[in-house]
Amino acid sequence: MDPRTLPLGQRIALLVKALDGAEKTNQALATCADGEEMVAILLGASAKLGLGLTRRDLMQTPPIRDWIWFKNNDPLLTVGDAKPRYQQRKGADEPSSPALPRKRFLGLF
């Protein structure tokens, strides 16, 4: 059976399934500078699998569309000033330690 004859959603699902556990491809995707580099890598993976996906297919179909958008933009929501929680209370150069002492829970009995 030719995978190019499958509906677009199934071909995307096959690509996503093939990417799960593909260490080299995932490393390459993680180090991409922008979404265009990601699309190039994903097109190569699609060609190797014989899925026949196009640039447009990848840019318009979730979840890959969302991965590309996220790579090109900042996240929709950030908490605080995008610093880890332990650095929000203190300066980045100070060691992380709780500002208040921990309370002990003695239980109900």
Steps between C-alpha positions, in 0.01 A plus 500: 500500500632842404503740798452795262143380439407538869313808620716793611424451869615140491820589316578768761426248776743254338768770486448591866512132597822455303656801676431347841830351604699623199786654698697656214192657341371630831841648582509670160148638553592630845803688372323670209520878498148546364196325359634497144789277604252273677289473185807402298585220745139381512476499120810280491348262755175492302691417181689216669171355625334545160216710646500763225436792737549851367619816670140622503380177663751542781431872548122457523442172683522455877700398698792582272350841415503579872862384544607728217301793638652449846852492353439828312336685791513541871256296708151643539526522877795536731484517875701777658786636299586165338739409781480172686297525819805473727657799326187717524530542876871575505756627256643260247840503670370404847458135592147367501364454850148553628437845641279359778580200720310183418200418716480155650184297453434299812203307364148459630572248775 
